[in-house]
Amino acid sequence: MQHIELLLMSDEVFKQWLELLKTNTVTGATVFDLMHVATMMIYGIKSIYTFNVDDFNGITDMEIILPS
């Protein structure tokens, strides 16, 4: 896909994910939302475009964009 870049689950992302898991309450599939957040943090991504806005409640320093 021309305008899509795959971001790898690097050691740095994994370590950031573990840190987020220590400091955030997660249940069920929300563990994967924190994986997205960890990836975004390591790669310097500041916003996410999602219909699942509630899944990212409590995450600071990130713009959550609801598609209209």
C-alpha positions in Angstrom: 0.0 0.0 0.0 1.5 3.2 -1.1 0.8 5.6 1.8 1.0 3.1 4.7 4.1 2.3 6.6 4.4 -0.8 8.8 5.7 -0.1 12.3 7.5 -2.9 13.9 7.0 -4.3 17.4 10.6 -3.5 18.4 12.2 -4.3 21.7 11.7 -0.6 22.6 8.0 -0.8 21.8 7.6 -4.0 23.9 9.4 -2.4 26.9 7.2 0.7 26.7 4.1 -1.6 26.5 5.2 -3.4 29.7 5.6 0.0 31.4 2.1 1.0 30.3 0.7 -2.3 31.6 2.3 -1.6 35.0 0.6 1.8 35.3 -2.8 1.3 33.6 -5.7 -0.9 34.5 -6.5 -3.1 31.6 -9.2 -5.8 31.1 -9.7 -8.0 28.1 -8.8 -6.7 24.7 -7.8 -3.3 26.0 -4.3 -4.8 26.5 -4.0 -4.4 22.7 -5.0 -0.7 22.8 -2.0 -0.1 25.1 0.1 -1.9 22.5 -1.0 0.7 20.0 -0.2 3.5 22.4 3.3 2.1 23.2 4.0 1.9 19.4 2.8 5.4 18.9 4.9 6.7 21.8 8.1 5.0 20.5 7.5 6.2 16.9 6.6 9.7 17.9 3.0 9.5 16.7 0.8 12.1 18.5 -2.8 11.2 17.2 -5.0 8.3 16.4 -8.0 8.1 14.2 -10.5 5.6 15.8 -14.2 4.9 16.4 -13.1 3.4 19.8 -12.5 6.7 21.6 -13.4 5.2 25.0 -10.6 2.6 24.6 -8.1 5.4 24.9 -9.5 7.3 27.9 -6.8 8.3 30.4 -4.1 8.4 27.8 -2.5 11.8 27.9 -0.4 13.7 25.4 -2.3 12.0 22.5 -5.0 13.4 20.2 -7.9 11.0 19.8 -9.8 11.7 16.6 -13.3 10.3 16.1 -14.2 9.9 12.4 -17.2 11.9 11.3 
